[in-house]
Amino acid sequence: MTTLPLGPAGVELEPHERYVPGSHWRNAKDELEAAKLGMWLFLATEVLLFGGFFCAYAFFRYLYPHDWHEASRYYLSWQIGAANTAVLLLSSFTIVLAIRGAQTNRKGMILLNLAITQLCAAFFLVVKIGWEYMPKIQKGELPGGFFTYPHPHGDYDHIFMSVYWISTATHGFHVFIGMIVIAWAMWKAAAGHYGPKHYTSLENVGLYWHLVDVIWIFLFPLLYLV
Amino acid sequence: MASPAHAPHHPGIDPDETLSSQEAHEHHVHVTPFWPMFWVFVILLVLTALTVWSSNIHSFWIGNTEIVVGSTTHILMALVIATVKAVLVGAYFMHLKYDSPMNTAVVAATIFALTLFIALTLGDTATRSVLDRMQHQKIMPGGNAHITVDAKTGMHSFNYGKNTLTVARENAKAAKTNPGAHGEAGHGADQGAADHGDAGQGGEAAKDKGSGH
């Protein structure tokens, strides 16, 4: 890789301005496109991972339609779910703005928006763990054989809890991983690695984060509402 | 080290890719627009409110007629709204609308695989009752496997029995040869395995009863 330390005006260039695509690419656009395609293939495997949980949901919901609906209403608060949905949607919007910041070469805009995204993710996890998981663990509203809640509503509450815990905990873990990669993207942005000509990893972090959002878009109504 | 003046024409690098950031921006970077994205965000929030609201409608009135909204309708409404939201996020936030169609093809293939996965599972679950009807009794997973207790020693031993399909076929056959006895046959097989725990296998017991009359 060749580096060009100085720009036309003799000023030192930011890392993103010095960036040269790998020698096996015709140009930066091809490199970005290929990286994005790879990311989409990864997201496909993620969708199928969660597909297993949605399949379990469909299976048990088909078997016990009434108990399933009652358990959803009995154990989960839609207010918490709706607040978390709004927060995740906001974080998706701000990460779009962070990418816009890279495309228009505004480092402050990238950092500010990634910071808001980070706060939203933290809010999501604090609400999830503090207001949902901790009370449920204390009351014994746990999956399958661990279910010890003394006042169950129906006969299949433990199965509902199994699907609830595995799908939301896996999703919550994805949010946590998202916070790590967004922190990494913030570090790269602060070091000047993102600009109009090069923001590949920021774009892919964004795609990952949107997928986490899309999965929650389906989990929220299915678990909390219907 | 290249002098600043020669930097754009550095050997081995496509001149198009060494333009200053502003020029590059003008040339090929699709800049994400602010307002369309903002409105997509607002629409997503409105749809979230709509899905919460729609899940709380249990009935409504048209004139004197009360229309009851069932749970299937609730699931369908929730899924339709969620799908619209996912399409908006995919098309705008994830730039599928502006990107190479190859990415959309990956998404389409994923949705196809997911649909196949869930549809086949639900199809199987929904048609289990056909097999139930075939043998006039509940099917226990694993056929008529049962535990036998030796009357003298009190020792338990596990009998693998026959598989589910064999039991179902034998029961159906017994029911066909002697239509009056099929209820009994199913019952006999069930009890033979579950209650008495005797050595006679459920399927054979059913057959014996069927032909014995």
Chai-1 contact restraints between the chains, C-beta under 6 A:
chainA,res_idxA,chainB,res_idxB,connection_type,confidence,min_distance_angstrom,max_distance_angstrom,comment,restraint_id
A,L4,B,A7,contact,1.0,0.0,6.0,A-B,restraint_1
A,L6,B,P4,contact,1.0,0.0,6.0,A-B,restraint_2
A,P8,B,P4,contact,1.0,0.0,6.0,A-B,restraint_3
A,G10,B,P4,contact,1.0,0.0,6.0,A-B,restraint_4
A,E17,B,S21,contact,1.0,0.0,6.0,A-B,restraint_5
A,N27,B,D14,contact,1.0,0.0,6.0,A-B,restraint_6
A,N27,B,E17,contact,1.0,0.0,6.0,A-B,restraint_7
A,A28,B,E17,contact,1.0,0.0,6.0,A-B,restraint_8
A,E33,B,S100,contact,1.0,0.0,6.0,A-B,restraint_9
A,L37,B,M102,contact,1.0,0.0,6.0,A-B,restraint_10
A,W40,B,N103,contact,1.0,0.0,6.0,A-B,restraint_11
A,W40,B,V106,contact,1.0,0.0,6.0,A-B,restraint_12
A,A44,B,V106,contact,1.0,0.0,6.0,A-B,restraint_13
A,A44,B,T110,contact,1.0,0.0,6.0,A-B,restraint_14
A,V47,B,T110,contact,1.0,0.0,6.0,A-B,restraint_15
A,G51,B,L114,contact,1.0,0.0,6.0,A-B,restraint_16
A,G51,B,F117,contact,1.0,0.0,6.0,A-B,restraint_17
A,C55,B,F117,contact,1.0,0.0,6.0,A-B,restraint_18
A,C55,B,I118,contact,1.0,0.0,6.0,A-B,restraint_19
A,C55,B,T121,contact,1.0,0.0,6.0,A-B,restraint_20
A,A58,B,I118,contact,1.0,0.0,6.0,A-B,restraint_21
A,A58,B,L122,contact,1.0,0.0,6.0,A-B,restraint_22
A,F59,B,T121,contact,1.0,0.0,6.0,A-B,restraint_23
A,F59,B,T125,contact,1.0,0.0,6.0,A-B,restraint_24
A,Y62,B,T125,contact,1.0,0.0,6.0,A-B,restraint_25
A,H69,B,S71,contact,1.0,0.0,6.0,A-B,restraint_26
A,A82,B,V52,contact,1.0,0.0,6.0,A-B,restraint_27
A,T85,B,T48,contact,1.0,0.0,6.0,A-B,restraint_28
A,L89,B,L44,contact,1.0,0.0,6.0,A-B,restraint_29
A,S92,B,F93,contact,1.0,0.0,6.0,A-B,restraint_30
A,F93,B,F41,contact,1.0,0.0,6.0,A-B,restraint_31
A,V96,B,T32,contact,1.0,0.0,6.0,A-B,restraint_32
A,V96,B,M37,contact,1.0,0.0,6.0,A-B,restraint_33
A,V96,B,F93,contact,1.0,0.0,6.0,A-B,restraint_34
A,I99,B,T32,contact,1.0,0.0,6.0,A-B,restraint_35
A,R100,B,T32,contact,1.0,0.0,6.0,A-B,restraint_36
A,Q103,B,V29,contact,1.0,0.0,6.0,A-B,restraint_37
A,Q103,B,V31,contact,1.0,0.0,6.0,A-B,restraint_38
A,N105,B,S21,contact,1.0,0.0,6.0,A-B,restraint_39
A,G195,B,S21,contact,1.0,0.0,6.0,A-B,restraint_40
A,P196,B,S21,contact,1.0,0.0,6.0,A-B,restraint_41
A,P196,B,A24,contact,1.0,0.0,6.0,A-B,restraint_42
A,P196,B,H25,contact,1.0,0.0,6.0,A-B,restraint_43
A,P196,B,V29,contact,1.0,0.0,6.0,A-B,restraint_44
A,K197,B,S21,contact,1.0,0.0,6.0,A-B,restraint_45
A,K197,B,A24,contact,1.0,0.0,6.0,A-B,restraint_46
A,L207,B,M94,contact,1.0,0.0,6.0,A-B,restraint_47
A,H210,B,V89,contact,1.0,0.0,6.0,A-B,restraint_48
A,H210,B,F93,contact,1.0,0.0,6.0,A-B,restraint_49
A,H210,B,M94,contact,1.0,0.0,6.0,A-B,restraint_50
A,V214,B,A86,contact,1.0,0.0,6.0,A-B,restraint_51
A,V214,B,V89,contact,1.0,0.0,6.0,A-B,restraint_52
A,I217,B,A82,contact,1.0,0.0,6.0,A-B,restraint_53
A,I217,B,K85,contact,1.0,0.0,6.0,A-B,restraint_54
A,I217,B,A86,contact,1.0,0.0,6.0,A-B,restraint_55
A,F218,B,A82,contact,1.0,0.0,6.0,A-B,restraint_56
A,P221,B,T51,contact,1.0,0.0,6.0,A-B,restraint_57
A,P221,B,A78,contact,1.0,0.0,6.0,A-B,restraint_58
A,P221,B,A82,contact,1.0,0.0,6.0,A-B,restraint_59
A,L225,B,S55,contact,1.0,0.0,6.0,A-B,restraint_60
A,L225,B,A78,contact,1.0,0.0,6.0,A-B,restraint_61
A,V226,B,S55,contact,1.0,0.0,6.0,A-B,restraint_62
A,V226,B,H74,contact,1.0,0.0,6.0,A-B,restraint_63
A,V226,B,I75,contact,1.0,0.0,6.0,A-B,restraint_64
A,V226,B,A78,contact,1.0,0.0,6.0,A-B,restraint_65
